[in-house]
């Protein structure tokens, strides 16, 4: 990574409103409790590791690394943050941001896979070249990319149920999407281990349907944990906020219902159209 960086490497205290997020950031989900914990630490101890930015004009900077620290600093009420300023172009900035984030251990499996796919697509790399840049084996990169064969909703179910990457890879053995969803639903509702999941997948593949398939519109997947769907709403609102849309969400709960209200400024919809 150091070979891509310029020699300026200055540490400056930069106003948070002058720092733009990096569009190639692979991480899309930030745990609120973790951010609050980091924010409390920043209040007590300050920011121990400077953010990494590059200058894009006389008054603005683009973030290369340190989005969690930036978010936590803003949460703590800091108006300025210490930053290391690197000289690099658009391509190197994007590449550095992807590599830095992909080398973190707190990305979920699908964020990591999407980041690797973006790295390969954007810079025309082979899987082997991407593996070298990330310090991984080519087979590891290939297995990560295979996870993207699962649909977005399936990915959300897996993450919300806290299943492992081995659970996800076991599901990839089933090519038929409707069957895969049925099996995944059973894995989640029965809290199956990896071994139990692999056995269930094998049994599902060995069974041959004797009756005509149920029309798609009549199929229902029994997902018992409503948190899966609540989490999807939260992520949609977070995505709008990261895109610059000041969406406001409010949650209320009774004995019988969980109610969500999402307000989107009309100015945002006009700009989108």
FENDANOR-V446228 format. One record per backbone hydrogen bond with DSSP energy under -0.5 kcal/mol. NH is the residue of the N-H (numbers start at 1). CO is the residue of the C=O. E is the energy in kcal/mol with one decimal. If there is no record, write none. Layout:
<<NH,CO,E> <NH,CO,E>>
This chain:
<<4,1,-1.9> <5,2,-1.2> <6,87,-0.9> <9,85,-0.6> <10,85,-1.1> <12,10,-0.6> <12,83,-2.7> <14,12,-0.8> <14,81,-2.6> <16,79,-2.4> <18,15,-1.6> <19,16,-1.3> <20,18,-0.6> <20,61,-3.3> <23,21,-0.5> <25,22,-1.6> <35,31,-2.2> <36,32,-2.4> <37,33,-2.3> <38,34,-2.6> <39,35,-2.6> <40,36,-2.3> <41,37,-1.9> <42,38,-2.3> <43,39,-2.1> <44,40,-1.9> <45,41,-3.4> <46,42,-2.2> <48,46,-0.8> <51,82,-2.3> <52,65,-2.5> <53,84,-2.5> <54,62,-1.9> <55,86,-0.5> <56,60,-2.2> <57,60,-1.4> <61,18,-2.7> <62,54,-2.9> <63,20,-2.8> <64,52,-3.4> <65,52,-1.9> <70,66,-2.2> <71,67,-2.7> <72,68,-2.6> <73,69,-2.3> <74,70,-2.3> <75,71,-2.2> <76,72,-1.7> <77,74,-1.2> <78,73,-2.5> <81,14,-2.4> <83,12,-2.9> <84,51,-3.5> <85,10,-3.7> <85,83,-0.6> <86,53,-2.8> <86,84,-0.6> <88,86,-0.7> <93,89,-2.4> <94,90,-2.3> <95,91,-2.4> <96,92,-2.8> <97,93,-2.3> <98,94,-2.2> <99,95,-2.6> <100,96,-3.0> <101,97,-2.0> <102,98,-2.5> <103,99,-1.5> <104,101,-1.2> <112,108,-2.3> <113,109,-1.8> <114,110,-2.6> <115,111,-2.3> <116,112,-2.3> <117,113,-2.4> <118,114,-2.4> <119,115,-2.2> <120,116,-2.4> <121,117,-2.7> <122,118,-2.9> <123,119,-1.5> <124,120,-0.8> <125,120,-1.3> <130,126,-2.5> <131,127,-2.3> <132,128,-1.9> <133,129,-2.0> <134,130,-1.9> <135,131,-0.8> <135,132,-0.7> <136,131,-2.7> <141,137,-2.0> <142,138,-2.4> <143,139,-2.2> <144,140,-2.2> <145,141,-2.4> <146,142,-1.6> <147,143,-0.7> <147,144,-1.1> <148,145,-1.6> <149,146,-2.0> <150,147,-1.7> <155,151,-2.4> <156,152,-2.2> <157,153,-2.3> <158,154,-2.4> <159,155,-2.4> <160,156,-2.7> <161,157,-2.0> <162,159,-1.3> <163,158,-2.5> <168,164,-1.9> <169,165,-2.6> <170,166,-1.8> <171,167,-1.7> <172,168,-1.0> <173,170,-1.3> <174,171,-1.8> <175,173,-0.7> <177,175,-0.5> <180,176,-2.5> <181,177,-2.3> <182,178,-1.8> <183,179,-2.5> <184,180,-2.7> <185,181,-2.5> <186,182,-1.7> <187,183,-2.4> <188,184,-2.4> <189,185,-2.6> <190,186,-2.2> <191,188,-1.0> <192,187,-2.2> <197,193,-2.3> <198,194,-2.6> <199,195,-2.0> <200,196,-2.4> <201,197,-2.6> <202,198,-2.0> <203,199,-2.4> <204,200,-2.5> <205,201,-2.1> <206,202,-1.6> <207,203,-1.3> <209,207,-0.5> <218,215,-1.9> <219,215,-0.7> <219,216,-1.1> <222,220,-0.6> <223,221,-1.3> <224,222,-0.7> <226,224,-0.9> <228,225,-1.6> <229,226,-0.7> <230,226,-1.9> <231,227,-2.6> <232,228,-1.2> <233,229,-1.6> <234,230,-2.1> <235,231,-2.2> <236,232,-1.9> <237,233,-2.1> <238,234,-2.3> <239,235,-2.4> <240,236,-1.8> <241,237,-2.1> <242,238,-2.4> <243,239,-1.2> <244,241,-1.7> <245,240,-2.6> <246,244,-0.6> <247,245,-2.6> <248,263,-2.5> <250,261,-2.4> <252,259,-2.5> <254,257,-3.0> <259,252,-3.2> <261,250,-2.4> <263,248,-3.3> <264,262,-0.5> <268,265,-0.9> <269,265,-1.3> <270,266,-2.3> <271,267,-2.0> <272,268,-2.0> <273,269,-1.6>>
